Amino acid sequence: MGETEKAPLLLASTFGDDTGGGLFCLDDGELEQLDRLSSTGLAVADGGLARLLRSPAELGYGSELLLYDERGIKRYLRVDELADPHDVLFADDGFVVVATSSNSILWLSESGEVVRRWKASGAGDAWHINSLALDDGRLIACAFGRFAAHRQWAFEETRGKGFIFDVDAGVERIGGLWCPHDPHPIDGGWIICNSAGREVVELDENGRLARRLELRGWARGLAVADDLLFAGESASRKADGAYGDAAGIVVVDRRSWQVVERVRVPSREIYDLVLAPPALVDGVRSGFRTNPLRVAESDQADLFAEAGVRPVRLWATGEPLLPEACRVGIEADVPDELPADSVLALDCLLENRGPAILVSAPPNPVHLSYRWLPAASEGLRSLLPEAIPPASSRSCRLTLQTPPRPGKYTLVITLVQEQVSWFDELDERNALVRPVRVV
């Protein structure tokens, strides 16, 4: 099955004044924390992810928007005019974002410049505008109510005053809600988080209640797949929730609307849930670590800093390794066919199974390399991304040059310590061997 055919994974943005936050990935019931950057709105489109980092509600601090592709962070945008960012959507030529504390919605160019504004009536955060959605090309937003004063909604009864509305037309689409978030148009109707009511509701095309799912905490964050519904349950900011001080993700069967699973998330609050292709999740996992030389140098310096040592040399030296130290495992998805006389990049997973540190440093650097059989010529060398200690694995990128003539070959991927030995000559288990047809 190709990468594009793999089922999407669930991403959850979280925060908490006491717990901290970050981005989490839920894959078949297993939760992984990808980083610790507290975040709010997420959006996925055209192989990219837009992510708002949590920022102060006060004016003057601005906000940050991260844009990812499959390699990692592609762009960082600082938007000084965006305060208290809640949600983001991709637009044709940029982004739409919610500036909640100023009761506004902003349209941004690809470079982060504000090119258009929409502002509701009232002072400051009067309506508490939050989540965005598109319905037949129309921009839809949520609000807690039509209040006049800043945060008036925090001191008055909001039950039944919440609504979702068409931004450009200024028309209310659905009313009678209670602090709504995450409107999802479904089959002419809507699925919405009725947050203060601790529930997810499904409404028909006339806005009438069709189904209701009661949750155990503040309902915010919603993703809809073909067979499943994912909803976020946040702990109260004032007291413990169903998971103590933590939030949770609820997995729901869409047909029966019965809870299939609950997964504890070690942050107090969930803001958004989105489904993303696995390759894009890999890019989020890489983050800013797109330059292997910068990353390796920084990681090496951190190792010494954690030990409280200021090194004379930053890098471990590549002294000749004993044969018993040359033990590795290599995994890679090698295509059955490759074009002749081409230079390609191949991602590999390298596991150090020996007792020594593997490092691409003089006098005898260890490199990732290969040979084509039966040609038996030595391949290009690729640096290890960082020093790899024993019993650890690292993702590595191999630069691979294919043979100039078409034919059937055997590709042998292994390590070589320059002027010492090829690892597979010491033990054939140190190599990944694959048949390849060069065309």
N, C-alpha and C positions, 0 to 999 in steps of 0.2 A: 504494500500500500504506500503511495507517495505521501510526501509531507503535507501537500494540500488536501489530501483525503482524510487526514487524521481528525478525530473529533476535537472541537474547540475546548479550551480549558477556561475555567472561571478565574477571573482576577477580582480581588477585593481591595478597595482603598480604605484605609483606616486611620484613626487618630485617637488621642486621649491625653488630656492634660497631665494625668498621672502615669499612664501606662506607656505613652508614646504610641507611634503608629507605623505605617509603612504600607507596602504592597504585598499581598498574599496571593498564592496560587493554589486552587483546589483541583486536584487531579485524581479522580477515582477514589474519593474519600480521604486522600492524603493531602495535608496542608503544608505548604512550604512558604516561609517568609523570604521574599525576594530582596527586600531592602527595608530600611527604617526611616524613609522619608514620609512624614505624615502628609496625607493627600486627601483631596475631595473628589472632584469630577473626573470621569474617565470617558473616553470615546474611542471606538475602533471603526476604521473605514479604510478601504483600499490598501490593506497591508500595513497600516500605520496605527499607532496608539497616541492619542493626546491625553496628557495627564496634568491636572492642576495640583500644585503643592499647596498645602494649607498655609494661609498667611493671616496676619492680623486683620481684624475688622476695621481698625482705625485708618483714616485716610493718611496718605503720605508714605506708606511702606511699600505699596505696590504688591505685585504678585509674580509668580513664576509658572511658566508653562513648558513642559518637557514633551518633545516629540520623538517617538521611537520608530525604528524599522527593525528588520530581522537581525541586524548587526549590533544594535544598541541605540544610544541616544544620538539622533541625527541633528536635532536643533534644540537650543535652549533659548527661550524668550523671556525677557523681563518686561513686564507690562506695568509701568508706573501708575497708570490711571485706573488699574483694576484693583479694587479693594474688596476684601472678604470674598474671594472667588468660591463659587459653589459648583457650577456645572459648566461643561464645554461640549460643543458639537463641531464637527467638521462642516465647513461651508464650501461653496464652489471655489472661492479664491482666498480662503483663510479659515477663520473660526468664529463661532458665536459663544460668548461667555456671559455668565451671570455675575454681576457685582452687587451682592446682596445688601451690603451696608449702605449703598447709595441708591437702592431701589431701582437698579438699572440693568439693562442688557446691552452689551457692547459687541460690535462686529469688528474683528481684527483682521488685518492683512496677514499674509504669510510671514512677514517680518515682525509682526506684533504691534503695528501701528493701529490706533483706533480710527476706523473709517466711518463708523456710524454709531449712533446711540438711540436707545429707547428708554424713557424714564417714566415710571408710574407716579401718580400723585402722592403727596405726603412727604414728610420729612424723614431723612435718614433711612433706616431699615423699617419702613412703615408696613409694607406688604409682606415682607420676608419672601421675596421671589427666590426660587431655588432651582428645581430640575427643569431640563429642557427636553423636548422631543420633536420629531417631525411626523406629521400626519398628512399624507398626500402632498408633500412639499410645503405644507404650512407649518410655521414655527409655533410650537405650543410650550407654555411655561406654567409652573405651579406657583401658587401664592397662598399664604395663611389667611388672608382676608384683606379687605379694603380699609385699612386703618389710616389715620392721619398723622399720628405722632410716631417718633422713633421708638421702635420696639414696644409699641402699644400692645401688640399681640402677646407679649410675655406677661402682661398684667391683667388681661381681660379674658373672658371666656371665648375660646376659638372654635368650640365644637359647632360644626355646621357652617362656619364662615369661610372655610377654605374652598378654593376653586382652581380649575385649570382654564387657560384662556388662549385664544388666538392672538399672538402678539401684534401682528400688523393690522388686523381688523379691529383689535380692541374688544373682541366679543368673547363673553364667557361661554365655554363649551360644556363644562360640568361643574355644578355647584354642590353645596351641602356637605363638603368634606371637612376633615379635621386634621389640619397641619399636613397636607398632602405632599408627597414626593414621588418621583419616578413614574410618570405616566407612560404607559406602553399601549399604543393602538393595536388592537387584536380583533380581526374579523369584524370590523365595523364598530366594535365596542372598545373598552379600555380595561387594562389591569393597572391598579394604582396602589401605592403604599399609603394607607390612611394612618399616618405615623403615630399621632397622639392616641388614636384608638387601638394601637397595637394590633393592626390587622392589615391584610392584603385583601382588596376587594376587586371583583370582576363586575363591570357594568356593561349592560347591553348598549345597542346603538342609540337608545333613547335616554341613556343615563340611569336606567333602573338597575338596582342591585340584582345580580344574577347569582353570585357566590361570594362567600366570605371565609377567610382563613384567619383564625385568631392566633397571634404570636405571643411570645413571652416577654417581649421588650419593645422598645421604640422601633417601629418598622421603617427601615430606610435602606435602600439598595435593592435593586430588582433586576434580574436577568431572566429572559424567557427563551428556552430551547424548544425543540419539537415536542419532546415528551416530558420535559422537566421544567420546573419553575424554581428559581433560586431567590431567596429573600434574606435580607440582613436583619438581625435582632441586636440592637445596641443596649448596653447597660445604661442605667440612669446615671446622670452626672452627679446626682445627690445621694444615691443609695445603690446597694448591690442589685444586680439583675439576676436573670436565670442562670448565668454562668459565673456568678460572683462579680468581679470587677471587669469581666471580659464580655466581648460580644460573641455572636454566633451566626453561622450560615445555616439556613433551613433549606433542605432539598425536598421539593414537593412534586408528587406525581400530578401532571396536568389533567389527566383524565379523571382521576378520583378526587383530586385536591386533598390528598392525604399526605402527611409528612412521612417521607422515606428515611430521612437521616438528619441529624443535627450535628454540626461541627463547631467546636469551640475555637474562637479566634482570640489570641492573647493581646487584644487592644480593647479599650473601653467602647469605642464607637466605630461602626462601619458607615461609610458614606455612600459608596457606589459599588455596583457589581456589573461586570461586562464579560462577555464571552470572547475569547481571542484565539487565533490559530496557534498551535504549539511553537512554530518557528518565531512568531512575534513574541511569545512569552520568553523564548531564549534570548531575544534582543533585550527585553526588559531585565532579564537576569544579568546580562552583560553591562547594562547601564552605560556609564561613562568609560568603561574599560574596553574601548575600541582600539586603542594604540598599545600593542603588546610591549613595546620598549618602555613607554612611560609607566605602564602598569607594573612591569617587572621591577623597575628601579624603585618605585614607590613601595611595593610590597617588601622588597629586600630591606629598605630602610626601616620599615615598620617592624620587621622581625628583630632588628638590633635595638630599636627603641623600646620594644616590649621587654627585652632582656636588660635594659638600662645600660647599654654599651654603645659608645661612640666608636665605630670601627675605623681602623686605618685604611682598610679596603672595604668598599661597599659589597663587592661580590665575592662569593666563595670561589676558590680557584679550582680549575679542572685538572687536578692531579690524576695520573693514570689509575684506573680502577682495577681491582683484582677481579678475576673471572667470576667469583661467587657473588660479587656486588652487581654484576650485569644481569639483572633479572627484571623483565618488564612484561606488561600486557598491553596490547594495542588493539583498539577497536576503531572501525571506520566503515561508513556506508559507501562501498566502492561500486560504481556503476558497472554493468555488464559490458557496455560499449563506451569507448572514448574516441574522440577525433584524433587523427594522426597529426604529429608534428605541432602539438599545441601545448601551451603552458596553462595549467589549471590549479585551482586551490581546492584542497581536500581537507575537511575537518576530521580530526582524529581525537580519540580519548586515550591518553597515555597513563598507565598505572605503574608506579615504581614499586616493584615487588622485592627489591634488594635492600641491603642495609646502608647504602651510601646515598648522599645527595647527588642528584643529576643536575648538571648546570652547563650552559653553553658559555664557558669562560676559559681563558688560557690557563696553563699552556696546552692542554689537551681537551678542547671543548667537546661536549657531547651534543650531537645534532640529530634531528629526525631526518631520515633519508630513505632511499629505496633503490631497488634494482629491477630491471626488466629481464626476464629469462625467456628465451635462451640467449639474448644479446649479452647479458652479464655485465653491461656497462654500469658504472656508478652514477647515481642520480644526483640531483641538486640537493644542497643542504638547507635545512630550515632550522632556525633558532628555536630552542625551547622558550616558552613565554616567560618563564621565571624559574628559579631554583626549585626543584621538585624533591621534597624530602621523602624518606622511606614511608611506605604504607599510605601513599596519597596518590590522587589522580588529578590530572589537569587536561583541559581542552587545548589542543595544539592545532596549528594550521600548517599543512604540508604543501609546499609548492612543487607541483608534479609536472614534469615534461614528458610527453608521450613520445614513443618511437616515431621516426619519420616515415616508416613504411607500414602499410596496413598488414594485419595478420593476427594470429592467435598468440598471446603472450601470457606469462605469469608475472603478476606484480607482487614483489616482496617488499613490505614496508617494515622498517626496523630502525634501530639507533646505531650510530657509529661514533666511537670516540676517536677523534682524529689522531693518527699516527700510533694508535694502540690496537683497536680491534673493532670489527663489526659484531654487534650483539648476537645476531642470528648465527654467526659462525661459531660462537661459544655454546649456544643452545638454540635449536630451531624453534623452540617455544617462544623465543623473544621476537618473533616476526608475525606479521599478518600476511597471509598468502592468499591471493585471489586470482582466478583466471579472468582475463580481460580481452575482449576483441577490439582491436584498434582498427578503425574504419576511415 
